[in-house]
Structure formats: structure tokens, C-alpha cells
Amino acid sequence: MKLLIADDHAIVRSGLSMLIGSHADLEVVGTAADGREAVEKALALRPDLVLMDLSMPPGENGLSATSRLKEAAPEIEVLVLTMHDDEEYLFRVLQAGASGFILKSAPDQDLIAAIRQVAGGSAYLHPSATKSLIQEFLQRVQKGEDADRYSVLTDREQEILTLIAKGYANKEIAEQLVVSVKTVETHKAKIMEKLQMKTRPELVRYAMKKGLLDFE
């Protein structure tokens, strides 16, 4: 598994590189000092996973970088490494498109396990984060709110969902958004996974219910 490490502290990047590199199945292919550099290097090196710090002053922060990276290359997984054990950060991280959230205070073995899990296509949340998500879900149920999955789609995924529902083929969507067909296919797979759907007609029906088919 190939990794890119993004952190504004050189000593942290060095320490993480040594820790991760000591495992035979993990390889650090690059490092970055802020979000802008992280996105540039990730798009050039195409790692399986970016280990992203949240706060990297004075450069671009990890949240912004994660959102931009997931739009440009949704197949690259992001694991956020942060010192902030706060619900606000957790939900913002997930909205940005990250697949994992782990604290810098976590033991080394937990970090390695999280890296393997996220790079393998699964999600990883620090135990305290999992508790926060459960509490939020229970609050929504108690309030009788509709836990609509549409809100978990990124802006680009919402855009592609609308185009799919309007009948555009993957190639046409790729040309319209100036991205590759593979990127569109990856976004489509993510959309179906998040909405728990398996066919295009299901997406169309869902889009109609959401009022996304305004052809004006």
C-alpha cells in the first residue's frame, strides 16, 4: 500500500515515515507540508492513501485539501490524523470525503491498523468518534428526522447524480465536467454505495423524489 503523509511539522513527517516504513506492506511515496502540496503530490504520485493532518498553518488546511482531492481523485482514500477530539471536526471530516479519523494520541498499532483498514477500502473511526456518531443518530431518530443520505454526497457526487438521472452517459458526463470516464465511474460507484442503490433506474427515481430533474 502506497501512502502520502501531509503534516506541517517536519519532525512528525519524518517520524511517521519511519514508523510506517517499518512495515513490509506499507510504503511512503511522498510527504507534504500543507494541503495544497498534498493535493498536488497525491495527483502526481497516486498513492492508495493520504494521511492528512487537519491544521497545517499557514498553508491550506486538511479539510479543504481532502475535499479538493476527493473531487479530483475519489479513488484515493484519506485518513485524517488530528489532535482534535471534537464532534465538530469529526462531522466536517466525513463531509469532506475522508474515510477515516484517528487521533494523534492513538497508539502506533492503532494508527497502522487504521491505515490498512482505510487503504483497503473500509472506514475507520476512533472509538470516541464512533460514540459521537451513534449519539447523533439516536438524537435524529428521537426527533423523528429523516436521515436522508443525500446530504452525505459531495458537491461533485450530487452534480453527477443529477446528470446520470437526466440520461447522460458516463462519457458525456466526463466531457461536460472535464474529467476522465474512470473518475465518473468511481464517483457513480460511491454514489450508489452511499445511497445503497444498485441500478441506474433506482438513481433516477431517487433524483425525481429529490426534485433534481429540473431541465430549465
Salt bridges, closest charged atoms under 4 A:
ASP7 OD1 - HIS9 ND1 3.53
ASP7 OD2 - LYS104 NZ 3.12
ASP8 OD1 - HIS9 ND1 3.35
ASP25 OD2 - ARG116 NE 2.85
GLU37 OE2 - LYS41 NZ 3.23
GLU40 OE2 - ARG36 NH1 2.95
ASP53 OD1 - LYS104 NZ 3.48
GLU60 OE1 - ARG68 NH2 2.86
GLU75 OE2 - ARG46 NH1 2.64
GLU77 OE1 - LYS70 NZ 3.98
GLU77 OE2 - LYS190 NZ 3.83
GLU88 OE2 - ARG92 NH1 3.35
GLU136 OE2 - ARG140 NE 3.32
GLU145 OE1 - ARG140 NH1 3.40
ASP148 OD2 - LYS210 NZ 2.55
GLU157 OE1 - LYS194 NZ 2.88
GLU159 OE1 - ARG156 NE 3.11
